[in-house]
Amino acid sequence: MSKRNHAVPDYWPRRNEVLPSFPKHHEQKGKQCLRADGLNLSFGGIKAISGVSLEAKMGEIHALVGPNGAGKSSLLNCINGLYRPQQGSVWFDGQSISGLAPHKVAALGIGRSFQRLALFKGLTVLENIMVGRHLFIKAGLLSGALYWGKGSREDVRNQALAEEIIEFLEIQHLRDKPVRELAYGMQKRVEFGRALAVEPKLLLLDEPVAGMNHEEKEDIARFILDIQEELGTAIILIEHELDMVMDISDRVTVLSFGQVIANGKPQEVVANPAVAEAYLGKNLEKEGNEDGSSRIEHHA
């Protein structure tokens, strides 16, 4: 009889639940968790963001859209501490996080995925997701090295939550594969999983379906909706796929040349003449991709 691996979570009877060990935030639904006020960011003489304000509410998906170079990723970088804006402030849960280092921002409960993959290609899927759990390691060097006491308990819990993420993202069959061996779409899924590993209260997703086929995009959209509905997490989503934005977003903010030109419900934003002009000069149309989906492109 083989010995059971106690690091693997005993949650199989709860398989229909979404990330069962993760904190739920339903009682805070609609509460503002993030506020960015008057952010200005320049690189030399180039203004990446000019007077941008943004908010995120618990249990809502807030899409951030705009032409390439509009400042969307720069805005997320200001929120999670990668960039420090020259002006403005960022507040999370009533606390100023302006100027905090990225690891301290993550420790407060803000998870982030990146447009360009930032995975450790030589590590396995499980190991990459476990990297996202390093903020929860509090045991000392001796306890961790001897796998004893607090160090052992932390490792068991961290692996348990990583296994829940793997189960949720339906990548169990890839668990022990090096990330470099995975198709691009699956690597993006692992990147998503690592962002979840910080047990985020606010999840920042930068083009999570870029480069995916139609079926893969539908899977990611389903995962995002599950997180919103089952955990009550606040989500800020950068996305160029108009169909996906319209289908899953509660609110949309449009950036153009580093400034907010529209903010509101998806249907209101799409009908806004300023949005049509920013994207296409005159009319807001949807260009078909090869996979049959639509993508907003900048033709101005």
Buried (B, 14 or more C-beta within 10 A) or exposed (E): EEEEEEBEBEBEEEEEEBBBBBEEBEEBEEBBBBBBBEBBBBEEEEBBBBBBBBBBBBBBBBBBBBBEBBBBBBBBBBBBBBBEBEEBBBBBBEEEBBEBEBEEBBEBBBBBBBBEBEBBEEBBBBBBBBEBBEBBEEBEEEBBEEEEEEBBEBBBBBBBBBBBBBBBBEBEEBBEBBBEEBEEBBBBBBBBBBBBBBBBBBBBBBBBBBEBBBEBBBBBBEBBBEBBEBBBBBBBBBBBBBBBBBEBBBBBBBBBBBBBBBBBEBEEBBEBEEBBBBBBEEEBBBEEBEEEBBBBBBEE
